[in-house]
Amino acid sequence: MSEHLPYFSGFESLAVQWTDKIWSRGVPFWLRAEPKSNRVVLCLHGFTATPFEVRPVAQACLSRGLDGVGPLLPGHGFQELADQKLFFPKMTAEGMLSAVRRELELARSHYEFVGIFGHSMGGAIALKMAAEGRVDACAVTAPALKLPPRAVILLALFGWANISIPTQPKPFDNPVYLFDNCPAGRALQQLARIARSDLSSITCPVLAIHSHRDDLVSPVVINWMEKQLPDNLDVRWFDDSGHVMILDVNGEEISQAIADFFSQF
């Protein structure tokens, strides 16, 4: 639990007082291989989403003998609109980073090898954790190191206000908030800046997966990563998919590629 927002660990059971408030399909998970594994991949979801969208990666890792853990990050996962609008604007960059640092401490207490995977916002956080030397390997899809121009303009004009803007439902099943929020957007923007500024500190192996069709995170972020990580970066492109690529048409192939990456260590 952070100071201001609930944070739900993948290593701990969801407390009873929260079970009716959190989407049943968006709860944290801990997938454990048989026989017992000494390797784990921490899977971080994106902005407005839940562990549901990264679970396919954890399941692919499980098939390779690696455990998978998916926490529910601060401000996310609430099923009632009133709770969404209460908690989501309170998310902060430091609250996100602190939550994931705690998850990694728990992971280290259970496992010898700790990898991290993140999608979009989760990708930015994953890269920051890699820069801090907290993981043995890192994989990201569409890492949110740059916000779309529309979001940047809206934050410049209205970032001081607690304004929520409706968004369109995605064309596939994924429990997400159907609005963006300015204070939450400012936190995301700060996370992007923090992760971007620290790329050169990363020394562990990194897999970056993106699509030139992504209309939310510009493919230019891969160029930035290639300049800062010339020796330890593997880049893959899946251009039949859009932003939420793990759930899109290339989803299974992408999840398998990520599992293959982590299983080599």
FENHU-V426303 format. One record per residue. N is the residue number from 1. RES is the residue in one small letter. SS is DSSP state (a for helix, b for strand, c for the rest). OMEGA is omega in whole degrees, -180 to 180 (999 if undefined). Layout:
# FENHU-V426303
N	RES	SS	OMEGA
N	RES	SS	OMEGA
This chain:
# FENHU-V426303
1	m	c	175
2	s	c	-176
3	e	c	-173
4	h	c	-171
5	l	c	172
6	p	c	172
7	y	c	-172
8	f	b	-176
9	s	c	173
10	g	c	-178
11	f	c	-175
12	e	c	177
13	s	c	178
14	l	c	-179
15	a	c	-174
16	v	a	-176
17	q	a	-179
18	w	a	-172
19	t	c	179
20	d	c	-178
21	k	c	-176
22	i	b	174
23	w	c	-179
24	s	a	179
25	r	a	-177
26	g	a	-178
27	v	c	176
28	p	c	179
29	f	b	172
30	w	b	-180
31	l	b	-175
32	r	c	-177
33	a	c	172
34	e	c	-1
35	p	c	-175
36	k	c	-178
37	s	c	172
38	n	c	180
39	r	b	-179
40	v	b	173
41	v	b	176
42	l	b	-174
43	c	b	-174
44	l	b	-178
45	h	c	-177
46	g	c	-179
47	f	c	-179
48	t	c	-173
49	a	c	-177
50	t	c	176
51	p	a	178
52	f	a	-173
53	e	a	178
54	v	a	-180
55	r	a	178
56	p	a	177
57	v	a	179
58	a	a	180
59	q	a	177
60	a	a	177
61	c	a	180
62	l	a	180
63	s	c	178
64	r	c	179
65	g	c	176
66	l	c	173
67	d	b	178
68	g	b	-179
69	v	b	179
70	g	b	176
71	p	c	173
72	l	b	-171
73	l	c	-175
74	p	c	176
75	g	c	-173
76	h	c	169
77	g	c	-177
78	f	b	-173
79	q	c	180
80	e	c	-177
81	l	a	180
82	a	a	178
83	d	a	178
84	q	a	-177
85	k	a	175
86	l	a	-171
87	f	a	-174
88	f	a	-180
89	p	a	-177
90	k	a	179
91	m	c	178
92	t	c	178
93	a	a	-178
94	e	a	176
95	g	a	176
96	m	a	-177
97	l	a	179
98	s	a	179
99	a	a	-177
100	v	a	175
101	r	a	179
102	r	a	178
103	e	a	-179
104	l	a	175
105	e	a	177
106	l	a	179
107	a	a	-180
108	r	a	179
109	s	a	-178
110	h	a	-167
111	y	c	174
112	e	c	179
113	f	b	178
114	v	b	173
115	g	b	179
116	i	b	174
117	f	b	177
118	g	b	176
119	h	b	175
120	s	c	175
121	m	a	177
122	g	a	177
123	g	a	177
124	a	a	179
125	i	a	180
126	a	a	179
127	l	a	177
128	k	a	178
129	m	a	176
130	a	a	179
131	a	a	178
132	e	c	177
133	g	c	-175
134	r	c	-176
135	v	c	-179
136	d	c	177
137	a	b	-174
138	c	b	174
139	a	b	-179
140	v	b	169
141	t	b	178
142	a	c	-175
143	p	c	-174
144	a	c	176
145	l	c	180
146	k	c	177
147	l	c	177
148	p	c	-177
149	p	a	-180
150	r	a	-179
151	a	a	180
152	v	a	180
153	i	a	-180
154	l	a	180
155	l	a	178
156	a	a	-177
157	l	a	-170
158	f	a	-174
159	g	c	-179
160	w	c	-173
161	a	c	177
162	n	c	-178
163	i	c	175
164	s	b	-176
165	i	b	-178
166	p	b	175
167	t	c	-178
168	q	c	175
169	p	c	178
170	k	c	-177
171	p	c	177
172	f	c	-175
173	d	c	179
174	n	c	-180
175	p	c	-180
176	v	c	172
177	y	c	-179
178	l	c	173
179	f	b	168
180	d	b	-176
181	n	b	-174
182	c	a	178
183	p	a	177
184	a	a	178
185	g	a	177
186	r	a	178
187	a	a	178
188	l	a	178
189	q	a	178
190	q	a	177
191	l	a	179
192	a	a	-180
193	r	a	-179
194	i	a	-179
195	a	a	-179
196	r	a	-176
197	s	a	-174
198	d	c	-176
199	l	a	-175
200	s	a	179
201	s	a	-176
202	i	c	179
203	t	c	-179
204	c	c	176
205	p	b	-178
206	v	b	171
207	l	b	178
208	a	b	-180
209	i	b	-177
210	h	b	177
211	s	c	175
212	h	c	179
213	r	c	-178
214	d	c	-178
215	d	c	179
216	l	c	179
217	v	c	-176
218	s	c	175
219	p	c	179
220	v	a	-180
221	v	a	177
222	i	a	176
223	n	a	178
224	w	a	-179
225	m	a	180
226	e	a	179
227	k	a	-176
228	q	a	-177
229	l	c	-173
230	p	c	-171
231	d	c	-174
232	n	c	-177
233	l	b	173
234	d	b	-176
235	v	b	175
236	r	b	179
237	w	b	176
238	f	c	-168
239	d	c	173
240	d	c	-178
241	s	c	176
242	g	c	-172
243	h	c	-178
244	v	c	-165
245	m	a	180
246	i	a	-180
247	l	a	-176
248	d	c	-171
249	v	c	178
250	n	c	-170
251	g	a	-178
252	e	a	179
253	e	a	180
254	i	a	179
255	s	a	179
256	q	a	178
257	a	a	179
258	i	a	178
259	a	a	177
260	d	a	179
261	f	a	-177
262	f	a	-176
263	s	a	-180
264	q	c	-176
265	f	c	999
